[in-house]
């Protein structure tokens, strides 16, 4: 048996990319590519059109496909891309999957993965059969996304916001499914870990940056903060996953990471409550995206939090 | 708050070990076989916290009958590699599998023909690629922020080290006495430092009969003294021989009317002896070497001073536990 499976999703920092829009609400492709080129040297993977940072819940199939194609181009095959395929119902999700798969063309399998939040449009019952059916639509691997908060915002009247552990145990047997992007309690994280333990190489990424900073998952983190401070997030992820081994001046290095971690936590506090608008406003102020526009209309002025973020980033730049 | 954190940390670490229990398999079996069949020692190596874990595994292996030692990877580069021989098995502990100091010495160890077992959390690491056997000790989550200190991963490696040591005990049929032998700080250690004269049986407690005695009477002595044997002495109390249960079995198959036989016909001449000033450890060594349980204690003129039984050396209570378990007193490394 080969000890290295190249088709496994990467361990490490997965940037949860924001989707830049022009002032009139269209996809700002130029800003998107600029941001990707700036972030990509410091990450191990990228999530595009994601449900939270990427505002994917409001993006149609064509826009997601455009984001995917442009992101693949800008990433130049250096790190894999994860694309969110979920919609409000099964048929549409399958249709998105087929369209995106077609648009991806001959992109190598290890450079493109799908992410799906099943409970956004489907109940726990019959999920295994659902994914067996999905296996016939794509050759690429898929990561599950568990996010009770996102599910609670869907229009469906579903009893559960979390994938049931027993169901997950069935799902990890399906070859199509290669990992899980997880939001939720630490107790649930442990139960999921138990459910997945027999599938070697199965990835469980933290989608909650706070959980990762406290008790890092060895698969990595899907981070919106990586849009703002990719380099510090990269350093912290590398240390957390012990990818650097013993090749650093250990005590000094750890001291630096400790200080950097404090600043990254402070930065996170500044955008935690309304991440997308604040991050976008900060990126706009930094001149990286043309407009801070978000899909949901904003009641509050984001210039103050954005200013705070710029101050925190300045502190981080010293590392 | 602190208690909550503590609970979380403990749950994460416990989970990391439970996960290993599910994954442990063929590679582990290969590692145990590799160590068991090697003619050399087990050499643990690791840097930092992994080094500390390596040292603990060394201590556990040594305590349980697997000769082992620790090699510091940085010192290895400066000459300590000389302690590694072709017959040894090197166990390298590194969660990342990318520890520069370890990866620097592995090619040299490999070129010597020494087998390498990796305890690593990364199956795609240089260490895993180089090793002959890779034991997966990956954990899903660390319990310390930002990897400032490895926590669950070192716990997992430590537990796997214990698993290796205990599995080797099973292979070697390592028993209670073997274990105590390697723990001289305990009561057995005290006992082993004593002289034979401090524990030997003397006077009426010594089973002995004169030459010329009939076997019928010798049997009575054997039964009365309950040591499963009797010494045979001449008129001057010099040792002439010994009659054990084995001698009795042999004579029963050879003679019809055994009770009327003189003891000289049955006894083993020149039995194993020891002097009263020798140590109890030496007495045990002789018993082990010749698979016997009773030694005669004699002086320079071969006059009998007493006897010592294995029970006297190990402590009666301990030995009874051993007998109940149906274990024999065996050498610690029967296959070496």
Interface residues (C-beta under 8 A of the other chain):
Chain A: X3 X4 X186 X189 X190 X193 X194 X197 X198 X200 X204 X213 X214 X215 X216 X217 X218 X219 X236 X239 X240 X241 X242 X243 X244 X245 X246 X247 X250 X254 X257 X258 X261
Chain B: X8 X9 X11 X12 X15 X18 X19 X22 X23 X47 X48 X94 X95 X96 X97 X98 X99 X100 X101 X102 X121 X123 X124 X128 X129 X134 X136 X138 X139 X140 X141 X142 X143 X144 X145 X146 X147 X148 X150 X153
